[in-house]
Amino acid sequence: MILPLTDVLEQLGALIETPEFNPLSAKRVFRLAMSDYGARVLLPDLVKSLRVLAPSIELEVTQGSRKAMMADVFDGETDMALGVFPDEVPEALRTHTLFVESFACLADKNTLPESSNLDQNSWLARPHILVAMQSGANNEIERALSGAGLSRHVVMTLPHWGIANQLVAGTDLILTAARRSFDLTDSNSQVQIFEPPFPIESFDFKLLWHQRREGDAAHNWLRQLIISVLNSELNERS
């Protein structure tokens, strides 16, 4: 594989420059890949930290499928990616689990019984929203249903976590998604968060990078900052 010119220059620079990194004076553009779920979880606190600790650091954020984000990190088009990646990745790639995420459901309060929950049959009878880069995605929810010999009726597939929450109110739609994607849901709103009526395996939300970046002091610093920011968020939730 031929490395991009920027990667070659960075590796040559690492051989002749001091590994020290001063975030206050550093000027650098980092390319990060993540879904809008990852952006909502990470970026607000990360940007606040960067404006104080490294005000000249710039971020370029892109979005893609899990496969596309892995390929871009491998090819050097992206510095880091955040998302749900397989346990086994190409040997040259490195991962760090940032947190373990579970699933929850969202529905209009007026369409739920007094218990504010749905049993399995009622859940299956309702139309559903799927958040995925493409229809027919083999995601954690579909795998859980398939394992139990079940299937659901998905009437809308879209790649945007942020807007999906807003499509539920005033409809009979059910959205089952990562629990953190519902964090901004107002408890007094028209929608209700409830537990899925069947077990869905939780997933690891990971940071992904290429091993060739590990000699880059600035890259190492940003990677540790991302881990620290999300550790702080986890502590606030506990």
Steps between C-alpha positions, in 0.01 A plus 500: 500500500633848409465742789354847437767770469381666821566178692849462352588857596361454852707186553815670370431797726465273800857378444657845513269692733473482876209283617391778734166662423376833628123510450473871583715600202446204266332554163355184353195374314363163611258297292249307712228265375184425699123481470285783631445277807876503562507873433227565757672285761851639451520835324336745745745423781795436267461836327476681834822331613681578176406868511672525839788254464584519128323797336686464168405136449239460226263207447351369177218256578364258242242222508491161334408137544703292745680335209573833330634659819733205559625521141567874529700451821696217339574707189596811698207709379375528860706542818253326731151354488243449773229240474405134526775290346555123498714335766743391231634782285795506256827444685624854436197658667465567871182539706407622846156442653365836614181368662243222481162609367155343539171546315173670590171567323315824432129542424226760523356492854145502367558171317624311808301325775502630858811294573690711241641176358416263217507123513675314221190436288388863523850622415517273196156613381608864481685669208865582566774749418845359424808719535759359258712609206299270274187285509536133585791571734601207719493696825478390862120530510441292187745235623314476832167462320635249250649292780153471652338424164331841490493800267360853512341733246738788426319781319782756505878461477725803539863562602434791737470424872418861586187538288374145564393596854282778362307270266331307781274763663149502357543164325472129580868446412749328730867596504742255660848648519808558712395626843725807492326624187197570722693701762362833378139378507296724729326299774195725454486448124245304302725194474589225746823300537449135595689171508497265199265203559775250409875485568729690261872455543683817601787624286845650548542854371862520387774736393690373194838613364795370297815380673713731285346794689638381833830682442310826454499692831211725394290202396576325830401813692166536323428130540557524875287815518209320331532213748515744792197699380286188471625365834382824660161459330475144634580620853225762478248234393589263786 
